[in-house]
């Protein structure tokens, strides 16, 4: 009986001590869960731009629906390419690393041009088609290589301006 009474007394003492501690400890400052007005307006502007890109893409796709055969495929590839480039440009506006963002925009343009060229090659047959696709691939790779070299040069220039001597790790 004495052990039970001691256990209940200790439990009650700890409970009251916790309640007293909770009353004397200041509550953490409430953080405003809503972002500042500037961030809200930037987000709204970005959302509006994304919606505009989607509307333009859908309108272009609708225009393609009236076409037939390979011309429809070419039109669809152009619409998708414009959408990808527009999204890459939108992302590049707010990027922390402008050199990397510009590289991604250039690569999106190269990929879009490649997809359109590849669809145009479908009009040809045999070796001519193979040569056309190969040429399109070469042009895409050349554009991507140039984008990579340009991005590396910008990073080197930025490092030289900040005085950093160690190269940054790339992911």
ABEGO torsion letter per residue (X at the ends): XAAAAAAAAAAAAAAAAAAAAAAABBBBBBBBABBBAAAAAAAAAAAAAAAAAAAAAAAAAAAAAABBEAAAAAAAAAAAAAAAAAAAAAAAAABABAAAAAAAAAAAAAAAAAAAAAAAAAABBEAAAAAAAAAAAAAAAAAAAAAAAAAAAAAAAAAAAAGBABBBBBX
